[in-house]
């Protein structure tokens, strides 16, 4: 019996980067279970600043990228997809891919795997990804990354049939975990959303013109997902909550200082004191000057 070939393990000259390649002559013919699902490559690449791939051959496998930091991009036909930390990118078989790589000023870190088999596409579709919508939000990546490291370690031990089947089972578990996590109810997802860090950030930066994109990025979530979870926890959309926090702080300045209205407006993030006054009145029912004159008791 011919012994299995040694694993192809490479860092390709990049510190921290590790990839395990499956020789192409190891195909589904060796075991009927591998015809259902099999893995051909697993890699982990931190700070992939040099990642910029223009394919020269058709994409003949399914590929999953797990973005743990920074941003990456995918060009297909006339579409551009961007991938941020906490997001997953699926490349479907026979994809017309023009280019994939790191966003130059914020290179991504990622894990990836290539797989195929009769059940592969159905397992991907259960995650919610489609060829037209290949980027999905995950958020929590600790479990996924632990499984990636385990899968990589298994393949690095050699490409025996038991190792290949075990690696395939790990990849199946990754896809199943993604599908499970994405189908949790909104209330269950909100339960693990810790508000305190982002609320402290908002309070500490009242004078800064914060945007919804910036707040969402701080949590590693998409704008829409962050807004939904924030509203469940507080009853307000993030920017509405920010406005109310600024007005509350302005009330403290009006009660406890002699600062003029323009300066108070500036301290809570408004360059235009007239706009600030209108907003203050909308929230409190009285203009700032009248609020300052209210009796305290």
TORRO-770949 format. One record per residue (C-alpha): residue in one letter; residue number from 1; x negated, y, z. Coordinates in Angstrom, 1 decimal. Layout:
N
+---+-----+--------+--------+--------+
: r :   k :     px :     py :     pz :
+---+-----+--------+--------+--------+
: a : NUM :      X :      Y :      Z :
...
+---+-----+--------+--------+--------+
//
This chain:
297
+---+-----+--------+--------+--------+
: r :   k :     px :     py :     pz :
+---+-----+--------+--------+--------+
: x :   1 :    0.0 :    0.0 :    0.0 :
: x :   2 :   -1.4 :    3.4 :   -1.0 :
: x :   3 :   -1.7 :    5.7 :    2.1 :
: x :   4 :    0.2 :    9.0 :    2.0 :
: x :   5 :   -1.9 :   12.0 :    0.9 :
: x :   6 :   -3.3 :   14.4 :    3.5 :
: x :   7 :   -1.2 :   17.5 :    4.2 :
: x :   8 :   -2.1 :   20.6 :    2.3 :
: x :   9 :   -2.5 :   23.2 :    5.1 :
: x :  10 :   -3.7 :   26.7 :    4.2 :
: x :  11 :   -4.0 :   30.2 :    5.7 :
: x :  12 :   -5.0 :   31.6 :    2.3 :
: x :  13 :   -7.4 :   34.0 :    3.9 :
: x :  14 :   -4.9 :   35.8 :    6.0 :
: x :  15 :   -5.2 :   35.7 :    9.9 :
: x :  16 :   -2.2 :   34.2 :   11.5 :
: x :  17 :   -0.8 :   32.9 :    8.2 :
: x :  18 :   -0.2 :   29.2 :    7.9 :
: x :  19 :    1.5 :   27.3 :    5.1 :
: x :  20 :    2.0 :   23.6 :    4.7 :
: x :  21 :    2.6 :   22.3 :    1.1 :
: x :  22 :    4.2 :   19.1 :    0.0 :
: x :  23 :    2.5 :   17.4 :   -3.0 :
: x :  24 :    4.9 :   17.5 :   -5.9 :
: x :  25 :    4.5 :   13.7 :   -6.6 :
: x :  26 :    6.3 :   13.0 :   -3.3 :
: x :  27 :    9.9 :   13.2 :   -4.5 :
: x :  28 :   13.2 :   11.7 :   -3.6 :
: x :  29 :   12.3 :    8.4 :   -5.3 :
: x :  30 :   10.5 :    7.4 :   -2.2 :
: x :  31 :   13.5 :    7.3 :    0.1 :
: x :  32 :   17.3 :    7.6 :   -0.6 :
: x :  33 :   17.7 :    9.9 :    2.3 :
: x :  34 :   15.3 :   12.4 :    0.7 :
: x :  35 :   17.6 :   12.6 :   -2.3 :
: x :  36 :   20.2 :   14.2 :    0.0 :
: x :  37 :   17.8 :   16.8 :    1.6 :
: x :  38 :   14.1 :   17.4 :    1.6 :
: x :  39 :   11.6 :   20.1 :    2.4 :
: x :  40 :    8.6 :   20.9 :    0.1 :
: x :  41 :    6.9 :   23.9 :    1.8 :
: x :  42 :    6.9 :   25.7 :    5.2 :
: x :  43 :    5.1 :   28.9 :    6.0 :
: x :  44 :    4.7 :   31.6 :    8.6 :
: x :  45 :    3.2 :   34.9 :    7.6 :
: x :  46 :    2.8 :   37.8 :   10.1 :
: x :  47 :    2.5 :   41.3 :    8.7 :
: x :  48 :    2.5 :   40.2 :    5.1 :
: x :  49 :    1.2 :   43.5 :    3.7 :
: x :  50 :   -0.1 :   41.9 :    0.6 :
: x :  51 :    3.0 :   39.9 :   -0.2 :
: x :  52 :    4.1 :   40.9 :   -3.7 :
: x :  53 :    5.2 :   38.0 :   -6.0 :
: x :  54 :    6.3 :   38.3 :   -9.6 :
: x :  55 :    7.4 :   34.7 :  -10.6 :
: x :  56 :    6.2 :   33.3 :  -13.9 :
: x :  57 :    8.3 :   30.1 :  -13.7 :
: x :  58 :   12.0 :   29.4 :  -13.0 :
: x :  59 :   12.9 :   29.1 :   -9.3 :
: x :  60 :   13.6 :   25.4 :   -9.0 :
: x :  61 :   14.0 :   25.1 :   -5.2 :
: x :  62 :   16.2 :   26.7 :   -2.5 :
: x :  63 :   14.2 :   29.0 :   -0.3 :
: x :  64 :   15.0 :   30.6 :    3.1 :
: x :  65 :   13.1 :   33.6 :    4.4 :
: x :  66 :   13.5 :   34.6 :    8.0 :
: x :  67 :   12.4 :   38.2 :    8.6 :
: x :  68 :   11.1 :   38.8 :   12.1 :
: x :  69 :    9.7 :   42.3 :   11.7 :
: x :  70 :    9.3 :   45.0 :    9.1 :
: x :  71 :   11.1 :   45.0 :    5.7 :
: x :  72 :   11.0 :   42.9 :    2.5 :
: x :  73 :   12.7 :   43.2 :   -0.8 :
: x :  74 :   14.1 :   41.0 :   -3.6 :
: x :  75 :   14.7 :   42.1 :   -7.2 :
: x :  76 :   17.1 :   39.9 :   -9.3 :
: x :  77 :   18.4 :   41.1 :  -12.6 :
: x :  78 :   19.6 :   44.7 :  -12.0 :
: x :  79 :   20.0 :   44.2 :   -8.2 :
: x :  80 :   17.7 :   45.1 :   -5.3 :
: x :  81 :   18.2 :   43.5 :   -1.9 :
: x :  82 :   16.3 :   44.7 :    1.2 :
: x :  83 :   15.7 :   42.4 :    4.2 :
: x :  84 :   15.0 :   43.8 :    7.7 :
: x :  85 :   14.1 :   42.3 :   11.1 :
: x :  86 :   16.8 :   39.9 :   12.3 :
: x :  87 :   18.0 :   39.2 :    8.7 :
: x :  88 :   17.8 :   36.1 :    6.5 :
: x :  89 :   17.2 :   35.9 :    2.8 :
: x :  90 :   18.3 :   32.9 :    0.7 :
: x :  91 :   16.9 :   32.3 :   -2.8 :
: x :  92 :   19.3 :   30.0 :   -4.7 :
: x :  93 :   18.1 :   27.4 :   -7.2 :
: x :  94 :   17.8 :   28.7 :  -10.7 :
: x :  95 :   17.8 :   32.3 :   -9.5 :
: x :  96 :   16.7 :   34.9 :  -12.0 :
: x :  97 :   14.2 :   36.5 :   -9.7 :
: x :  98 :   12.1 :   39.4 :  -11.0 :
: x :  99 :   10.0 :   40.2 :   -7.9 :
: x : 100 :    9.8 :   39.6 :   -4.1 :
: x : 101 :    7.5 :   41.2 :   -1.5 :
: x : 102 :    6.9 :   43.6 :    1.3 :
: x : 103 :    8.1 :   47.1 :    1.6 :
: x : 104 :    4.8 :   49.0 :    1.5 :
: x : 105 :    5.2 :   51.4 :    4.4 :
: x : 106 :    6.8 :   48.7 :    6.6 :
: x : 107 :    5.6 :   45.2 :    5.6 :
: x : 108 :    7.6 :   42.3 :    6.7 :
: x : 109 :    6.6 :   39.4 :    8.9 :
: x : 110 :    8.5 :   36.2 :    8.0 :
: x : 111 :    8.8 :   32.5 :    8.1 :
: x : 112 :   10.0 :   30.6 :    5.0 :
: x : 113 :   10.8 :   27.2 :    3.8 :
: x : 114 :   11.5 :   25.6 :    0.4 :
: x : 115 :   14.0 :   22.7 :    0.2 :
: x : 116 :   16.2 :   20.8 :   -2.2 :
: x : 117 :   18.6 :   17.9 :   -2.4 :
: x : 118 :   22.2 :   17.0 :   -3.2 :
: x : 119 :   23.4 :   18.6 :    0.0 :
: x : 120 :   21.2 :   21.7 :    0.0 :
: x : 121 :   23.5 :   24.3 :   -1.6 :
: x : 122 :   26.6 :   23.3 :    0.4 :
: x : 123 :   24.6 :   23.6 :    3.7 :
: x : 124 :   23.5 :   27.1 :    2.6 :
: x : 125 :   27.0 :   28.2 :    1.7 :
: x : 126 :   28.2 :   27.2 :    5.2 :
: x : 127 :   26.0 :   30.0 :    6.5 :
: x : 128 :   27.9 :   32.5 :    4.5 :
: x : 129 :   25.2 :   33.3 :    2.0 :
: x : 130 :   25.9 :   33.3 :   -1.7 :
: x : 131 :   23.9 :   34.2 :   -4.8 :
: x : 132 :   25.6 :   37.6 :   -4.9 :
: x : 133 :   25.2 :   38.1 :   -1.2 :
: x : 134 :   21.9 :   36.4 :   -0.3 :
: x : 135 :   21.0 :   38.5 :    2.8 :
: x : 136 :   22.8 :   37.7 :    6.0 :
: x : 137 :   22.5 :   39.1 :    9.6 :
: x : 138 :   21.3 :   36.8 :   12.3 :
: x : 139 :   19.9 :   38.9 :   15.1 :
: x : 140 :   18.7 :   36.2 :   17.5 :
: x : 141 :   15.7 :   34.4 :   16.0 :
: x : 142 :   14.0 :   32.7 :   18.9 :
: x : 143 :   15.6 :   29.4 :   18.2 :
: x : 144 :   15.1 :   29.5 :   14.5 :
: x : 145 :   11.4 :   30.4 :   14.8 :
: x : 146 :   10.9 :   27.6 :   17.4 :
: x : 147 :   12.3 :   25.2 :   14.9 :
: x : 148 :   10.1 :   26.6 :   12.1 :
: x : 149 :    7.0 :   26.0 :   14.1 :
: x : 150 :    8.1 :   22.5 :   15.0 :
: x : 151 :    8.8 :   21.7 :   11.3 :
: x : 152 :    5.4 :   23.1 :   10.3 :
: x : 153 :    3.7 :   21.0 :   12.9 :
: x : 154 :    5.4 :   17.8 :   11.8 :
: x : 155 :    4.4 :   18.3 :    8.1 :
: x : 156 :    0.9 :   19.2 :    9.1 :
: x : 157 :    0.5 :   15.7 :   10.7 :
: x : 158 :    0.9 :   14.1 :    7.3 :
: x : 159 :    3.5 :   13.4 :    4.6 :
: x : 160 :    4.7 :   10.0 :    5.7 :
: x : 161 :    8.3 :    9.2 :    5.0 :
: x : 162 :    9.2 :    9.4 :    8.7 :
: x : 163 :    7.6 :   12.9 :    8.9 :
: x : 164 :    9.4 :   14.0 :    5.8 :
: x : 165 :   12.7 :   12.8 :    7.1 :
: x : 166 :   12.1 :   14.5 :   10.5 :
: x : 167 :   11.1 :   17.8 :    8.8 :
: x : 168 :   14.3 :   17.6 :    6.7 :
: x : 169 :   16.4 :   17.1 :    9.8 :
: x : 170 :   14.8 :   20.2 :   11.4 :
: x : 171 :   15.6 :   22.2 :    8.3 :
: x : 172 :   19.2 :   20.9 :    8.4 :
: x : 173 :   19.3 :   21.9 :   12.1 :
: x : 174 :   18.1 :   25.4 :   11.2 :
: x : 175 :   20.9 :   25.8 :    8.6 :
: x : 176 :   23.5 :   24.4 :   11.0 :
: x : 177 :   22.4 :   26.7 :   13.8 :
: x : 178 :   22.7 :   29.7 :   11.4 :
: x : 179 :   26.2 :   28.6 :   10.4 :
: x : 180 :   27.1 :   28.1 :   14.1 :
: x : 181 :   25.7 :   31.4 :   15.2 :
: x : 182 :   27.4 :   33.3 :   12.4 :
: x : 183 :   30.8 :   31.8 :   13.2 :
: x : 184 :   30.8 :   32.7 :   16.8 :
: x : 185 :   33.7 :   35.0 :   17.7 :
: x : 186 :   32.9 :   38.7 :   17.9 :
: x : 187 :   33.6 :   38.6 :   21.6 :
: x : 188 :   31.1 :   35.8 :   22.1 :
: x : 189 :   28.5 :   37.7 :   20.1 :
: x : 190 :   29.1 :   40.9 :   22.1 :
: x : 191 :   28.6 :   39.0 :   25.4 :
: x : 192 :   24.8 :   38.8 :   24.7 :
: x : 193 :   24.5 :   42.4 :   23.7 :
: x : 194 :   22.6 :   44.3 :   26.4 :
: x : 195 :   23.6 :   47.9 :   26.3 :
: x : 196 :   21.3 :   49.4 :   28.8 :
: x : 197 :   18.2 :   49.8 :   26.6 :
: x : 198 :   20.0 :   51.6 :   23.8 :
: x : 199 :   22.0 :   53.8 :   26.2 :
: x : 200 :   18.8 :   54.8 :   27.9 :
: x : 201 :   17.3 :   55.6 :   24.5 :
: x : 202 :   20.3 :   57.8 :   23.5 :
: x : 203 :   20.2 :   59.6 :   26.9 :
: x : 204 :   16.4 :   60.2 :   26.6 :
: x : 205 :   16.7 :   61.7 :   23.1 :
: x : 206 :   19.7 :   64.0 :   23.4 :
: x : 207 :   17.9 :   66.8 :   21.6 :
: x : 208 :   16.8 :   64.6 :   18.7 :
: x : 209 :   19.1 :   64.3 :   15.6 :
: x : 210 :   19.6 :   60.6 :   16.0 :
: x : 211 :   21.3 :   58.7 :   13.2 :
: x : 212 :   23.3 :   55.5 :   13.2 :
: x : 213 :   20.6 :   53.8 :   11.1 :
: x : 214 :   18.0 :   54.6 :   13.7 :
: x : 215 :   20.1 :   53.3 :   16.6 :
: x : 216 :   20.9 :   50.1 :   14.8 :
: x : 217 :   17.3 :   49.6 :   13.9 :
: x : 218 :   16.4 :   49.9 :   17.6 :
: x : 219 :   18.6 :   46.8 :   18.3 :
: x : 220 :   17.5 :   44.9 :   15.2 :
: x : 221 :   21.1 :   44.9 :   13.9 :
: x : 222 :   22.8 :   46.1 :   10.8 :
: x : 223 :   24.8 :   49.3 :   11.0 :
: x : 224 :   28.2 :   47.6 :   10.8 :
: x : 225 :   27.3 :   44.8 :   13.2 :
: x : 226 :   25.8 :   47.2 :   15.8 :
: x : 227 :   28.9 :   49.5 :   15.6 :
: x : 228 :   31.3 :   46.6 :   16.2 :
: x : 229 :   29.4 :   45.3 :   19.2 :
: x : 230 :   28.8 :   48.7 :   20.6 :
: x : 231 :   32.6 :   49.5 :   20.3 :
: x : 232 :   33.5 :   46.3 :   22.1 :
: x : 233 :   31.2 :   47.1 :   25.0 :
: x : 234 :   32.0 :   50.9 :   25.4 :
: x : 235 :   35.3 :   51.5 :   23.6 :
: x : 236 :   33.6 :   54.1 :   21.4 :
: x : 237 :   31.7 :   54.1 :   18.1 :
: x : 238 :   27.9 :   54.8 :   18.7 :
: x : 239 :   27.9 :   58.3 :   17.3 :
: x : 240 :   31.1 :   59.2 :   19.1 :
: x : 241 :   29.6 :   58.0 :   22.3 :
: x : 242 :   26.5 :   60.1 :   21.5 :
: x : 243 :   28.6 :   63.2 :   21.1 :
: x : 244 :   30.3 :   62.6 :   24.4 :
: x : 245 :   27.0 :   62.0 :   26.2 :
: x : 246 :   25.7 :   65.3 :   24.8 :
: x : 247 :   28.7 :   67.2 :   25.9 :
: x : 248 :   28.5 :   65.7 :   29.3 :
: x : 249 :   24.9 :   66.8 :   29.6 :
: x : 250 :   25.9 :   70.3 :   28.4 :
: x : 251 :   28.5 :   70.4 :   31.2 :
: x : 252 :   25.7 :   69.8 :   33.7 :
: x : 253 :   23.6 :   72.6 :   32.2 :
: x : 254 :   26.6 :   75.0 :   32.4 :
: x : 255 :   27.3 :   74.1 :   36.0 :
: x : 256 :   23.7 :   74.0 :   37.3 :
: x : 257 :   21.7 :   76.5 :   35.3 :
: x : 258 :   21.8 :   80.1 :   33.9 :
: x : 259 :   20.7 :   79.0 :   30.4 :
: x : 260 :   22.6 :   80.7 :   27.5 :
: x : 261 :   24.9 :   78.8 :   25.2 :
: x : 262 :   22.5 :   78.7 :   22.3 :
: x : 263 :   19.7 :   77.2 :   24.5 :
: x : 264 :   22.0 :   74.6 :   25.9 :
: x : 265 :   23.2 :   73.7 :   22.4 :
: x : 266 :   19.6 :   73.2 :   21.4 :
: x : 267 :   18.8 :   71.0 :   24.4 :
: x : 268 :   21.6 :   68.6 :   23.6 :
: x : 269 :   20.8 :   68.3 :   19.9 :
: x : 270 :   22.8 :   71.1 :   18.1 :
: x : 271 :   21.0 :   73.9 :   16.2 :
: x : 272 :   24.2 :   75.8 :   15.5 :
: x : 273 :   25.7 :   77.2 :   18.7 :
: x : 274 :   29.0 :   77.9 :   17.0 :
: x : 275 :   29.4 :   74.4 :   15.9 :
: x : 276 :   28.4 :   73.2 :   19.4 :
: x : 277 :   31.0 :   75.5 :   20.9 :
: x : 278 :   33.8 :   74.2 :   18.7 :
: x : 279 :   32.8 :   70.6 :   19.4 :
: x : 280 :   32.6 :   71.3 :   23.2 :
: x : 281 :   36.1 :   72.8 :   23.1 :
: x : 282 :   37.4 :   69.8 :   21.2 :
: x : 283 :   36.1 :   67.4 :   23.8 :
: x : 284 :   36.7 :   69.3 :   27.0 :
: x : 285 :   39.7 :   71.5 :   26.0 :
: x : 286 :   37.9 :   74.8 :   26.8 :
: x : 287 :   34.9 :   76.6 :   25.2 :
: x : 288 :   31.5 :   76.6 :   27.0 :
: x : 289 :   31.9 :   80.1 :   28.4 :
: x : 290 :   35.2 :   79.3 :   29.9 :
: x : 291 :   33.9 :   76.0 :   31.3 :
: x : 292 :   31.1 :   77.9 :   33.1 :
: x : 293 :   33.6 :   80.2 :   34.8 :
: x : 294 :   35.8 :   77.4 :   36.1 :
: x : 295 :   35.9 :   77.2 :   39.9 :
: x : 296 :   33.9 :   74.4 :   41.5 :
: x : 297 :   35.2 :   72.8 :   44.6 :
+---+-----+--------+--------+--------+
//
